[in-house]
Amino acid sequence: ISEETKSEAGITNIALFGVDARDYDGGTFAGRSDAIMVMSIDNVHHKVKLTSIMRDVRVYMGDGSPYDSGYDKLNHAYMYGGPEQAIRTINQNFGLDIQDYVTVNFASMAKIVDAFGGVNIDLTEDEVSEINKNMYALAAGEGVLLNGDEAVAYGRIRAIDNDNGRVERQQEVLSALLNKASSISKLEYPSIIQQLAPLCETSLTFDKMIGLAQIALTGFDIE
């Protein structure tokens, strides 16, 4: 974290990584980070902000890159040096103050969605076609309930538009999960965190997760 980086009290930035590990037992959190977001827990403005960073953006990694130029695609940083190098690369290139992270893979993300009973997403005919290449019996419409595997397939779609569309769909899934979390009794938060934490790799302690969840007590908007 650069000394010139300006941090604001009451706002915590956390890196969220979705890695392309295909360990369907859910135990491997390695590979390229094909989904990269910064979640800002903003207690100043009572918001949870999701900012996606394009996986293919060319960034400077210095000695962390195998190329003489020191530059490479951002999603390769996680593959080269895990969350430490990925966070360092994001902080240095975007002037951020991230210290903590949460990483999921395909299987664990599906299990998290299922733990919340699925997510309701508005689907177009084209999106349904892409999901149905691997999943079946979906129809287009508003508020379609997707299970975990379907939500992961939705978040991976890129054939019908571009990476902008892809990250927007990833944000739709995460926003839907946050909305579900905000409607759950706050007394259930400790048990939910204990249930979901093993599905992630994270630097966050249980106590810090509980502390960050306190924003739900006063209500928050998703941006």
C-alpha positions in Angstrom: 0.0 0.0 0.0 1.5 3.3 -1.1 2.0 6.0 1.5 0.2 8.3 -0.9 -3.0 6.2 -0.9 -5.8 8.0 0.9 -7.9 5.8 3.2 -11.1 6.9 4.8 -12.3 5.8 8.2 -15.4 3.7 8.1 -14.7 2.2 4.7 -13.1 -1.2 4.3 -12.0 -2.5 0.8 -11.9 -6.3 0.3 -10.6 -8.1 -2.8 -13.0 -10.8 -4.1 -11.5 -13.4 -6.4 -13.2 -16.1 -8.4 -10.6 -18.5 -9.6 -10.9 -21.0 -12.5 -10.0 -24.0 -10.4 -12.1 -27.0 -11.5 -11.8 -29.0 -8.3 -15.4 -29.9 -7.9 -14.8 -31.1 -4.3 -14.4 -27.3 -3.7 -11.0 -27.6 -2.0 -8.7 -25.9 -4.5 -8.3 -22.1 -4.6 -5.6 -21.7 -7.2 -5.3 -20.6 -10.9 -6.2 -17.5 -12.7 -8.6 -15.1 -11.0 -11.1 -14.7 -13.8 -13.5 -12.7 -11.6 -12.0 -9.8 -9.8 -14.0 -7.4 -7.7 -13.4 -4.9 -4.9 -16.1 -4.9 -2.3 -16.3 -1.7 -0.3 -18.1 -1.9 3.1 -19.0 1.8 3.4 -20.3 2.6 6.8 -20.1 6.3 6.1 -22.7 6.3 3.3 -24.4 3.0 4.4 -23.5 1.2 1.1 -21.9 -1.9 -0.1 -20.1 -1.1 -3.3 -19.0 -3.6 -5.9 -16.3 -2.6 -8.4 -15.2 -5.0 -11.0 -11.8 -4.9 -12.5 -11.4 -6.4 -16.0 -9.4 -9.6 -15.8 -7.5 -8.9 -19.1 -6.3 -5.4 -18.1 -2.5 -5.1 -18.6 -0.8 -4.1 -15.4 2.7 -3.8 -14.1 3.8 -6.6 -11.8 7.6 -6.0 -11.7 9.5 -9.1 -10.6 6.1 -10.9 -10.2 5.8 -11.2 -14.0 7.7 -13.7 -16.0 8.2 -11.1 -18.8 11.1 -8.7 -19.1 8.7 -5.8 -19.4 7.2 -6.6 -16.0 3.7 -6.3 -17.5 1.0 -9.0 -17.8 -2.7 -9.6 -17.6 -4.1 -8.9 -14.1 -5.8 -12.3 -13.8 -2.3 -14.0 -14.0 -1.1 -12.4 -10.8 -3.1 -14.8 -8.7 -1.8 -17.7 -10.7 1.8 -16.6 -10.2 1.7 -15.6 -6.5 -1.6 -16.3 -5.0 -3.7 -13.7 -3.2 -0.7 -11.9 -1.9 0.6 -11.0 -5.4 -2.9 -10.4 -6.7 -3.6 -7.9 -3.9 -0.2 -6.2 -4.2 -0.7 -5.8 -8.0 -4.2 -4.3 -7.5 -3.0 -1.9 -4.8 0.0 -0.7 -6.8 -1.8 -0.2 -10.1 -5.0 1.3 -8.8 -3.9 3.2 -5.6 -6.0 1.1 -3.2 -5.5 0.0 0.4 -6.7 -3.6 0.3 -5.5 -5.9 3.0 -8.1 -8.7 3.0 -9.5 -11.0 0.4 -12.1 -13.7 -0.2 -11.6 -16.4 -2.9 -14.1 -18.9 -4.3 -13.9 -21.4 -7.1 -16.7 -22.7 -9.4 -17.8 -25.4 -7.0 -17.7 -23.4 -3.8 -19.6 -20.4 -5.4 -22.3 -22.8 -6.5 -22.6 -24.1 -2.9 -22.8 -20.6 -1.5 -25.7 -19.7 -3.8 -27.5 -22.9 -2.9 -27.0 -22.2 0.8 -29.1 -19.0 0.2 -31.8 -21.0 -1.7 -30.7 -19.7 -5.1 -30.8 -16.3 -6.6 -33.5 -14.5 -8.6 -32.1 -13.0 -11.9 -33.8 -11.5 -14.9 -32.8 -13.6 -17.9 -32.8 -12.8 -21.6 -33.4 -15.5 -24.3 -29.7 -15.3 -25.3 -28.6 -15.8 -21.7 -30.9 -18.7 -21.2 -29.5 -20.3 -24.4 -25.9 -20.0 -23.1 -26.8 -21.4 -19.7 -28.8 -24.2 -21.3 -25.7 -25.4 -23.1 -24.8 -27.1 -19.9 -28.1 -26.7 -17.9 -31.6 -27.5 -19.0 -35.2 -26.6 -18.3 -34.7 -22.8 -17.9 -36.9 -20.2 -19.6 -36.4 -16.5 -20.1 -38.2 -14.0 -17.8 -38.0 -11.7 -14.8 -36.8 -13.0 -11.5 -35.9 -16.5 -12.7 -34.7 -18.6 -9.7 -31.2 -20.0 -10.4 -29.6 -22.7 -8.3 -25.9 -22.6 -7.6 -24.6 -24.4 -10.8 -27.0 -22.3 -12.9 -25.8 -19.0 -11.3 -22.2 -19.9 -11.9 -23.0 -20.7 -15.5 -24.8 -17.4 -15.8 -21.8 -15.5 -14.4 -19.4 -17.2 -16.9 -21.4 -16.2 -20.0 -19.3 -14.2 -22.5 -20.3 -15.5 -25.9 -23.2 -13.1 -26.4 -21.5 -9.8 -25.7 -18.1 -9.1 -24.1 -16.3 -9.0 -20.7 -18.3 -5.9 -19.7 -21.4 -8.0 -19.9 -19.8 -10.8 -18.1 -18.7 -8.7 -15.1 -22.2 -7.1 -15.0 -23.7 -10.6 -14.7 -21.2 -11.5 -11.9 -22.3 -8.4 -10.1 -26.0 -9.3 -10.5 -25.3 -12.7 -8.8 -23.4 -11.1 -5.9 -26.0 -8.3 -5.5 -28.7 -10.9 -5.3 -26.8 -12.7 -2.6 -26.3 -9.5 -0.7 -30.0 -8.7 -0.9 -30.8 -12.2 0.5 -28.3 -11.8 3.3 -29.8 -8.4 4.3 -33.2 -10.0 4.7 -32.0 -12.7 7.1 -32.3 -12.3 10.9 -29.2 -10.7 12.2 -29.2 -13.4 15.0 -28.5 -15.9 12.3 -25.3 -14.2 11.0 -22.9 -16.1 13.2 -24.2 -19.5 12.1 -24.3 -18.5 8.5 -20.7 -17.3 8.6 -19.6 -20.5 10.2 -21.5 -22.5 7.5 -20.1 -20.5 4.5 -16.5 -19.7 5.7 -15.2 -23.2 4.8 -16.4 -22.7 1.2 -13.9 -19.8 0.8 -10.3 -19.1 1.2 -10.0 -15.8 3.1 -7.8 -13.7 5.3 -10.8 -12.5 7.3 -11.2 -13.8 10.8 -14.6 -14.8 12.2 -14.6 -11.7 14.5 -13.8 -9.4 11.6 -16.6 -11.0 9.4 -19.0 -10.4 12.2 -17.8 -6.8 12.6 -18.2 -6.1 8.9 -21.7 -7.6 8.9 -22.8 -5.0 11.4 -23.6 -2.7 8.4 -26.8 -4.8 7.9 -28.1 -3.6 11.3 -28.6 0.0 10.0 -29.5 -1.0 6.4 -27.5 -0.5 3.3 -27.8 0.1 -0.4 -25.9 -1.9 -3.1 -24.0 0.1 -5.6 
